[in-house]
Each structure stands twice: as C-alpha cells, then as structure tokens.
C-alpha cells in the first residue's frame, strides 16, 4: 500500500509529460510558421523566375 501512496505523490512523471506536450506544441508552431515562410519564398522565387524569363525574351 505504501508503494501506491508514493506513486500517487510522485509528480516527476507528470512533469515529464507536461514538458513533452509543451515541446510538441512548440514543434507544431515552428512547422506551421516555416510552411508559411516556404510558401512565400516559393511565390517570390516564382515571380523572379517569371520576370527573368520575360526580360530575356
């Protein structure tokens, strides 16, 4: 019975899970932001390519 009481009082596992959740949320936010930046870069380089093709013809 003492073992179970000690397990209920031990918060180390809960803290590790909380840190894992925070890290995963940060990773999702970073991935989302980088996808937006990637799309903007794609658009910008596409426009530059189009302008260069127009200028060369």
TIBA-533175 format. One line per field, with one value per atom (N, C-alpha, C, CB): residue in three letters; atom name; x, y, z. Coordinates in steps of 0.2 Angstrom, whole numbers, m for minus. Glycine has a CB too. Example, Ala and Ser with C-alpha at 12.3 -4.5 7.8 and 13.67 -1.06 7.14 Angstrom:
<nodes>
code = (ala,ala,ala,ala,ser,ser,ser,ser)
site = (N,CA,C,CB,N,CA,C,CB)
xx = (66,62,66,57,64,68,64,70)
yy = (m28,m22,m16,m22,m11,m5,0,m3)
zz = (39,39,39,45,35,36,39,29)
</nodes>
This chain:
<nodes>
code = (unk,unk,unk,unk,unk,unk,unk,unk,unk,unk,unk,unk,unk,unk,unk,unk,unk,unk,unk,unk,unk,unk,unk,unk,unk,unk,unk,unk,unk,unk,unk,unk,unk,unk,unk,unk,unk,unk,unk,unk,unk,unk,unk,unk,unk,unk,unk,unk,unk,unk,unk,unk,unk,unk,unk,unk,unk,unk,unk,unk,unk,unk,unk,unk,unk,unk,unk,unk,unk,unk,unk,unk,unk,unk,unk,unk,unk,unk,unk,unk,unk,unk,unk,unk,unk,unk,unk,unk,unk,unk,unk,unk,unk,unk,unk,unk,unk,unk,unk,unk,unk,unk,unk,unk,unk,unk,unk,unk,unk,unk,unk,unk,unk,unk,unk,unk,unk,unk,unk,unk,unk,unk,unk,unk,unk,unk,unk,unk,unk,unk,unk,unk,unk,unk,unk,unk,unk,unk,unk,unk,unk,unk,unk,unk,unk,unk,unk,unk,unk,unk,unk,unk,unk,unk,unk,unk,unk,unk,unk,unk,unk,unk,unk,unk,unk,unk,unk,unk,unk,unk,unk,unk,unk,unk,unk,unk,unk,unk,unk,unk,unk,unk,unk,unk,unk,unk,unk,unk,unk,unk,unk,unk,unk,unk,unk,unk,unk,unk,unk,unk,unk,unk,unk,unk,unk,unk,unk,unk,unk,unk,unk,unk,unk,unk,unk,unk,unk,unk,unk,unk,unk,unk,unk,unk,unk,unk,unk,unk)
site = (N,CA,C,CB,N,CA,C,CB,N,CA,C,CB,N,CA,C,CB,N,CA,C,CB,N,CA,C,CB,N,CA,C,CB,N,CA,C,CB,N,CA,C,CB,N,CA,C,CB,N,CA,C,CB,N,CA,C,CB,N,CA,C,CB,N,CA,C,CB,N,CA,C,CB,N,CA,C,CB,N,CA,C,CB,N,CA,C,CB,N,CA,C,CB,N,CA,C,CB,N,CA,C,CB,N,CA,C,CB,N,CA,C,CB,N,CA,C,CB,N,CA,C,CB,N,CA,C,CB,N,CA,C,CB,N,CA,C,CB,N,CA,C,CB,N,CA,C,CB,N,CA,C,CB,N,CA,C,CB,N,CA,C,CB,N,CA,C,CB,N,CA,C,CB,N,CA,C,CB,N,CA,C,CB,N,CA,C,CB,N,CA,C,CB,N,CA,C,CB,N,CA,C,CB,N,CA,C,CB,N,CA,C,CB,N,CA,C,CB,N,CA,C,CB,N,CA,C,CB,N,CA,C,CB,N,CA,C,CB,N,CA,C,CB,N,CA,C,CB,N,CA,C,CB,N,CA,C,CB,N,CA,C,CB,N,CA,C,CB,N,CA,C,CB,N,CA,C,CB,N,CA,C,CB)
xx = (4,0,4,m5,10,14,17,20,18,21,16,22,9,4,3,m3,4,4,10,4,16,21,21,28,17,16,12,14,6,2,5,m4,9,13,18,15,21,27,24,30,27,25,30,23,35,40,38,46,34,31,26,27,22,18,22,13,27,31,34,37,37,40,34,43,28,23,21,17,21,20,25,19,32,37,36,44,35,34,28,32,23,17,19,11,23,25,30,28,34,39,35,44,30,27,23,22,20,16,21,12,27,32,34,38,35,37,31,38,25,19,19,13,20,20,26,21,32,38,36,44,34,32,27,29,22,17,20,11,24,27,32,31,36,40,37,45,31,27,25,21,23,20,26,18,32,38,40,44,39,41,37,41,30,25,27,18,29,30,37,31,42,48,46,53,42,40,37,36,33,29,34,24,39,44,49,48,51,56,52,59,46,42,41,36,40,39,46,37,51,58,60,64,58,59,55,58,49,45,47,37,49,52,58,53,63,69,67,73,63,61,58,56,54,51,56,46,61,66,71,70,72,77,73,79,67,63,62,57)
yy = (m6,0,6,0,6,12,13,10,8,9,13,2,12,15,23,12,24,30,35,30,32,35,37,31,32,33,39,27,40,45,52,44,52,58,60,58,55,57,61,50,67,71,71,78,67,68,65,63,60,58,63,51,66,71,77,74,79,85,83,86,77,75,75,68,73,73,80,69,84,91,95,95,93,96,93,94,86,83,87,76,88,92,99,92,102,109,109,112,104,103,102,98,97,96,102,90,105,111,117,115,117,122,119,123,113,110,111,102,110,111,119,109,123,130,132,135,129,130,128,127,122,119,123,112,125,129,136,131,139,145,144,149,139,138,136,132,133,131,138,127,143,149,153,153,153,156,152,156,146,142,144,134,145,146,153,146,158,165,165,169,161,160,157,156,152,149,154,143,158,163,169,167,171,176,174,178,168,165,163,159,161,160,167,157,172,179,181,184,180,182,178,181,172,167,170,160,171,174,180,175,185,191,191,196,186,185,182,180,177,174,180,169,184,189,194,193,196,201,198,202,191,188,187,181,187,186,192,182)
zz = (0,0,0,6,3,3,m4,8,m7,m14,m18,m18,m18,m22,m19,m21,m13,m10,m13,m2,m13,m15,m23,m14,m27,m34,m35,m37,m31,m31,m30,m27,m25,m23,m28,m16,m32,m36,m42,m38,m43,m49,m54,m46,m54,m59,m66,m57,m66,m72,m76,m71,m71,m74,m77,m68,m73,m76,m83,m71,m83,m90,m95,m89,m94,m99,m101,m96,m96,m97,m102,m91,m100,m104,m111,m101,m112,m119,m123,m118,m119,m123,m125,m118,m120,m122,m128,m116,m128,m134,m140,m132,m140,m146,m149,m145,m144,m146,m150,m140,m147,m150,m157,m145,m157,m164,m169,m163,m167,m172,m174,m169,m169,m171,m176,m164,m174,m179,m186,m176,m186,m193,m197,m192,m193,m196,m199,m191,m195,m197,m203,m191,m203,m208,m215,m206,m214,m220,m223,m219,m219,m222,m225,m216,m222,m225,m231,m220,m232,m238,m243,m236,m242,m247,m250,m245,m245,m248,m252,m241,m250,m254,m261,m250,m261,m267,m272,m266,m269,m273,m276,m269,m271,m273,m278,m267,m277,m282,m289,m280,m289,m295,m299,m293,m295,m298,m301,m293,m298,m300,m306,m295,m306,m312,m318,m311,m317,m322,m325,m320,m321,m323,m327,m317,m325,m329,m335,m325,m336,m342,m347,m341,m344,m348,m351,m344,m346,m348,m353,m342,m353,m358,m365,m355,m365,m372,m375,m371)
</nodes>
